[in-house]
Amino acid sequence: MRWQMSDLIARLREIFEEYNIDISKREYDKLKIDNKPDMKTIRRKLGSWNNAKSIAAQPDGDMEIIAENVKLAKQSQKFRDTNRIQNKSFREYVRIDNALEEYSKELAKVLDKYDLSRYTVLHQENKSDNKRKAVGIVHLTDLHSNELVDLNINKYDFKIASKRCRKFINKAKEYFANFNITNVLFAMTGDLINSDSRLDQLLNEATNRSKATFLTVQIIEQMLIDLNQNYNITVACVSGNEPRVKPDIAYSDISITDNYDFMINSVLKYIFRKSEGISFIDNENYAEQVVNIGGQHILLIHGEQIKSSNVEHAIQQIKGKYSARGIMIDFVIFGHLHSCRIGNTYARGSSVVGANAYSDSGLQLTSRASQNVHIIYNDNERDSINVDLQDTDGIVEYPIEEELEAYNAKSLNKARKKKTILEIVV
């Protein structure tokens, strides 16, 4: 005997409820139209037309089979849904990976056109034992090249950044010329471009960060070539907190490289890959870097972990951390606070920017554009010199004018509002 339709429909409703298959009253009423099951509704709820037909045709005593069919149908649907989500996630991952791969290939094609090896020089070290030997350090920090400042006490844009960088190299070469220096460490300690994580920073950027990256690369590459005309250059880099790609600050090895400082250093390393006289230190930790110069261990950090209230205490803690690892740190160089401070065991660099709206009005600080150079002697002595960069009168910037026009980057003149002056001559 087959089930009466009314009994079958009632049993289907029980199965729907037992296995938490949602069915509305309107849909349930449809099942009873003309005392004949609405197979479309049953099929939609149970997953397949065959399941629906087999349920409608079950003989007496086989309702356990109906329940099992419902259970299998739910499992099958769950598998299909899970598989669909996984496939979608995989497709998105593959699309991103393919896009990045193609982007990297195209970027490499562009960078391959740069052949800077013809501009670099490998200098022979003076082997004379009669002269006191030394190694120089050019400390570049907090360049913030895409920041736009228009205060009465300070102006800053790409042109001024380029002028101040050229003045910095000129002054560094003057200091190094007085000593028996052949090799120079070019130490970059972060914040080479500005952040756009806060609204006031976004409003005061000279251009977006992808464009700023290549403008900054061009400024720094000319600094390196300029300096290399007299010295062999080794480049070291740690990342700052401002140029992070994501809004949150992170210190893991992977997260710290998600940073425009890392990108700038990587591009520079690539375009100087064939050069003699300019080399780059491979860094496994872009938060900190220890370099041995003239027998002294120099630690490079950005400086956000050092509180200004007690710098000496913070430096001692950092040195203690490395001492526990068997490394004795002799000197720490960093930036971050845009204010120069030189001690016996550390030197904090200021910024190329100088005063901005935040430091002037928010922090009530008087700041000037400056950077530091250091001379490390082979007899365990060192000198640190603060180079004032505020005034750039008479300094010709490194040529980046064509790129400024191509990228349509803002300058101070473009940022100022133009006023129409009506002049009536009588």
C-alpha positions in Angstrom: 0.0 0.0 0.0 1.1 3.5 -0.8 0.7 6.3 1.6 -2.4 8.5 1.4 -1.3 11.9 0.1 -2.6 13.7 3.1 -0.5 11.4 5.4 2.6 11.7 3.2 2.3 15.5 3.2 1.9 15.5 7.0 5.0 13.2 7.3 7.0 15.5 5.0 6.2 18.4 7.3 7.5 16.4 10.3 10.7 15.5 8.4 11.2 19.2 7.5 10.9 20.1 11.2 13.0 17.2 12.5 15.9 18.2 10.2 15.5 21.9 10.6 14.5 22.4 7.0 12.7 25.8 6.9 9.3 25.7 5.3 6.8 28.5 5.5 3.1 28.1 6.0 2.5 29.3 2.5 4.8 26.7 1.1 3.3 24.0 3.3 -0.2 24.9 2.1 1.1 24.5 -1.5 1.9 20.9 -0.7 -1.8 20.2 -0.1 -3.2 21.8 -3.3 -5.6 19.3 -4.9 -4.3 16.7 -2.4 -1.2 16.4 -4.6 2.3 17.3 -3.4 3.9 20.4 -5.0 7.1 18.7 -6.3 8.8 22.0 -7.0 8.7 23.0 -3.3 9.7 19.5 -2.2 12.6 19.4 -4.7 13.9 22.9 -3.5 13.8 21.8 0.1 15.2 18.3 -0.3 17.9 19.1 -2.8 17.0 17.1 -6.0 14.0 16.1 -8.1 14.8 12.4 -7.6 14.8 12.7 -3.8 11.4 14.3 -4.0 10.0 11.6 -6.3 11.4 8.8 -4.2 9.9 10.3 -1.0 6.5 10.7 -2.6 6.6 7.1 -3.8 7.7 5.4 -0.6 5.6 2.4 0.6 4.4 1.9 4.2 7.1 1.4 6.8 9.9 3.0 4.7 9.8 6.4 6.4 13.3 5.7 7.8 14.6 5.8 4.2 12.9 9.1 3.7 14.6 10.5 6.7 18.0 9.2 5.5 17.4 10.7 2.1 16.8 14.0 3.7 19.9 13.7 5.8 22.0 12.8 2.7 20.5 15.6 0.7 21.5 18.1 3.4 25.0 16.7 3.6 25.3 16.9 -0.2 24.1 20.5 -0.2 26.5 21.5 2.6 29.4 19.9 0.7 28.4 21.9 -2.4 28.1 25.1 -0.5 31.5 24.6 1.2 33.1 23.7 -2.1 31.7 26.8 -3.7 33.1 29.0 -0.9 36.5 27.3 -1.1 36.6 27.6 -4.9 35.7 31.3 -4.7 38.4 31.9 -2.1 41.0 30.1 -4.2 39.9 32.0 -7.4 40.3 35.3 -5.6 43.8 34.3 -4.3 44.9 33.1 -7.7 43.6 36.3 -9.3 45.6 38.4 -6.8 48.7 36.3 -7.1 48.5 36.4 -10.9 48.0 40.2 -10.8 51.0 40.7 -8.5 53.1 38.4 -10.7 52.2 40.4 -13.8 52.8 43.7 -11.9 56.2 42.5 -10.8 57.1 41.4 -14.3 56.1 44.8 -15.7 57.9 46.6 -12.9 61.0 44.6 -13.6 60.9 45.5 -17.3 60.8 49.2 -16.3 63.6 48.8 -13.8 65.7 46.8 -16.3 66.0 50.0 -18.4 68.0 51.5 -15.5 71.7 50.8 -15.9 73.3 52.8 -13.2 76.5 50.8 -13.2 78.1 53.2 -15.6 77.8 56.0 -13.0 79.4 54.2 -10.1 83.0 53.9 -9.1 84.9 51.4 -7.0 87.5 53.2 -4.9 90.7 51.6 -3.7 91.4 51.8 0.0 94.4 53.7 1.2 96.7 51.1 2.7 99.0 53.6 4.4 99.6 52.7 8.1 100.7 56.3 8.9 97.2 57.8 8.7 94.3 57.4 11.2 91.6 55.5 9.4 87.9 56.1 9.6 84.5 55.1 8.2 81.8 57.6 7.5 78.0 57.3 8.2 75.4 59.3 6.3 72.3 59.0 8.4 69.1 59.6 6.4 65.9 59.6 8.4 62.4 60.9 8.3 62.6 62.3 4.7 58.8 62.3 4.3 59.4 63.3 0.7 55.7 63.6 -0.2 54.8 65.9 2.7 53.6 69.4 1.8 54.4 72.1 4.3 53.5 75.8 3.9 54.2 77.6 7.1 55.6 81.0 7.7 58.6 79.4 9.3 59.1 76.5 6.9 58.3 75.3 3.4 58.6 71.8 2.0 57.8 69.9 -1.2 59.6 67.6 -3.5 61.9 70.4 -4.8 62.9 71.5 -1.4 63.4 67.9 -0.3 65.7 67.4 -3.2 67.6 70.6 -2.4 68.1 69.6 1.2 69.2 66.1 0.3 71.8 67.6 -2.0 73.0 70.0 0.6 73.3 67.1 3.1 75.5 65.2 0.7 77.6 68.3 0.0 78.2 68.9 3.7 78.9 65.2 4.4 81.6 65.1 1.7 83.2 68.2 3.2 83.4 66.6 6.6 84.6 63.3 5.2 87.3 65.0 3.1 89.2 65.9 6.3 89.7 62.3 7.3 91.2 59.2 5.7 87.8 57.8 4.6 87.2 55.4 1.7 84.0 53.6 2.8 80.7 55.2 3.9 77.6 53.6 5.4 74.4 55.1 4.0 72.0 54.3 6.8 68.3 54.9 6.2 66.2 54.6 9.4 62.7 54.9 8.0 59.8 57.2 7.2 61.1 58.0 3.7 57.6 58.9 2.6 54.6 60.1 4.5 51.6 58.2 5.8 48.1 58.8 4.7 46.5 57.0 7.7 45.3 60.2 9.3 43.2 62.9 7.6 45.6 65.8 8.1 48.5 63.7 6.6 46.3 62.8 3.6 45.5 66.5 3.0 49.2 67.5 3.3 50.6 64.9 0.9 52.2 66.2 -2.3 51.2 63.1 -4.3 50.0 59.6 -3.6 52.4 57.0 -2.2 53.0 54.9 -5.2 54.1 58.0 -7.2 56.0 59.3 -4.2 57.9 56.0 -4.0 59.5 56.4 -7.4 60.2 60.1 -6.9 61.9 59.2 -3.6 63.9 56.5 -5.3 65.1 59.0 -7.8 66.2 61.5 -5.1 68.1 58.8 -3.1 69.7 57.2 -6.2 71.2 60.6 -7.0 72.4 61.0 -3.4 74.1 57.6 -3.7 75.7 58.4 -7.0 76.9 61.8 -5.8 78.4 60.3 -2.7 80.0 57.4 -4.6 82.1 59.8 -6.7 84.3 60.0 -3.7 83.6 56.9 -1.5 82.5 53.3 -1.7 78.9 53.1 -0.3 77.2 50.4 1.7 73.4 50.9 2.1 71.5 49.7 5.1 67.8 50.2 5.8 65.2 49.7 8.5 61.5 50.5 8.1 59.7 53.3 9.8 56.1 53.5 11.2 54.7 56.0 8.7 55.1 54.4 5.3 53.3 51.2 6.3 50.8 49.9 3.7 48.3 48.8 6.3 47.0 51.1 9.0 48.2 49.0 12.0 51.7 49.0 13.2 53.3 45.6 13.2 56.8 44.2 14.0 56.8 40.7 12.7 59.3 39.9 10.0 56.6 39.6 7.4 54.4 42.6 8.4 57.3 45.0 8.8 58.2 44.5 5.1 54.6 45.5 4.1 56.0 49.0 4.1 57.1 51.6 1.5 60.5 52.0 3.1 61.2 48.3 2.3 59.9 48.8 -1.2 62.1 51.9 -1.8 65.2 50.1 -0.5 64.3 47.0 -2.7 64.0 49.1 -5.9 67.3 50.9 -5.1 68.9 47.6 -4.6 67.6 46.3 -7.9 68.7 49.3 -10.0 72.2 49.3 -8.5 72.5 45.5 -8.8 75.4 45.6 -11.3 77.1 48.6 -9.8 80.6 48.6 -8.4 81.2 50.8 -5.4 77.6 50.6 -4.1 76.4 47.6 -2.3 73.4 46.7 -0.1 73.2 44.8 3.1 70.7 41.9 3.1 68.5 42.5 6.1 66.4 39.7 7.7 64.8 42.0 10.2 63.6 45.4 8.8 62.8 46.6 12.3 66.4 46.6 13.5 69.8 46.2 11.9 73.2 45.8 13.5 76.2 46.8 11.3 79.9 46.4 12.3 81.8 49.5 11.3 85.4 50.0 12.2 85.1 47.4 14.9 82.1 49.1 16.5 78.6 47.6 16.5 76.1 50.2 15.3 72.4 49.5 15.8 69.9 51.0 13.4 66.3 51.4 14.5 63.5 53.9 13.5 63.0 55.0 17.1 59.3 54.8 17.9 60.0 52.4 20.7 62.2 55.0 22.5 60.4 57.3 24.8 61.7 60.9 24.8 61.3 61.2 28.6 64.3 59.1 29.3 66.3 58.3 26.2 69.4 57.1 28.0 67.3 54.5 30.0 65.6 53.2 26.8 69.0 52.9 25.0 70.4 51.0 27.9 67.5 48.6 27.8 68.0 48.0 24.1 71.7 47.4 24.6 70.8 44.9 27.4 68.6 42.9 25.0 71.5 42.5 22.5 74.0 41.9 25.3 71.9 38.9 26.3 72.4 37.6 22.7 76.1 38.1 23.0 76.3 41.3 20.9 77.7 44.4 22.5 76.1 47.5 21.0 78.5 50.5 20.9 76.2 53.1 19.3 72.5 53.5 18.4 71.2 55.7 15.6 67.6 56.5 15.0 65.1 59.2 14.2 61.2 59.4 14.5 60.8 62.5 16.7 62.0 65.0 14.1 64.4 66.5 16.7 68.1 66.1 16.9 69.7 64.8 20.1 73.2 63.4 20.3 74.5 61.5 23.3 77.5 59.4 24.1 75.9 56.1 23.1 73.3 57.2 20.7 72.4 59.9 18.1 68.8 60.8 17.1 68.4 62.4 13.8 65.9 65.1 13.0 64.0 65.2 9.7 64.5 66.6 6.3 61.1 68.2 6.6 61.6 70.4 9.6 58.7 72.0 11.3 55.2 71.1 10.2 51.7 71.9 11.4 51.7 69.1 13.9 55.1 69.8 15.5 54.5 73.6 15.5 50.9 73.7 16.7 50.2 70.3 18.1 53.4 69.6 20.0 54.5 73.2 20.5 58.0 72.3 19.3 60.5 74.4 17.5 62.1 72.2 14.8 64.6 72.7 12.0 65.5 70.5 9.0 68.7 68.7 9.7 70.4 65.3 9.5 73.4 63.7 11.1 76.8 62.4 9.9 79.1 60.2 12.0 82.8 59.4 11.7 83.8 56.1 13.2 87.6 55.8 13.8 89.6 52.6 13.9 90.8 53.3 17.5 87.3 53.0 19.1 86.4 56.7 18.8 83.6 58.4 17.0 82.4 61.9 16.2 78.7 62.9 15.5 77.8 66.0 13.6 74.4 67.6 13.1 74.1 69.1 9.6 71.6 72.0 9.4 69.5 71.8 6.2 66.9 74.5 6.8 68.3 77.1 4.4 68.7 76.0 0.8 69.5 79.3 -0.9 72.0 78.7 -3.7 71.5 74.9 -3.7 70.5 73.4 -7.0 68.2 70.4 -6.4 68.8 67.0 -7.9 66.9 67.0 -11.2 63.5 65.5 -10.8 61.5 68.3 -12.6 60.4 66.0 -15.5 59.0 63.4 -13.1 57.2 66.1 -11.1 55.5 67.2 -14.3 54.8 63.6 -15.4 53.2 62.6 -12.1 51.5 66.0 -11.7 52.8 66.1 -8.1 51.8 69.1 -6.1 54.3 71.8 -5.3 53.9 74.8 -3.0 53.0 77.0 -5.9 50.3 74.6 -7.1 48.9 74.2 -3.6 48.4 77.9 -3.0 45.2 79.5 -4.0 45.5 81.8 -7.0 44.0 85.3 -6.5 42.8 87.4 -9.4 43.9 91.0 -8.9 42.0 93.7 -10.7 44.1 96.7 -11.5 42.6 99.8 -12.9 45.0 102.3 -14.4 43.8 105.9 -14.6 
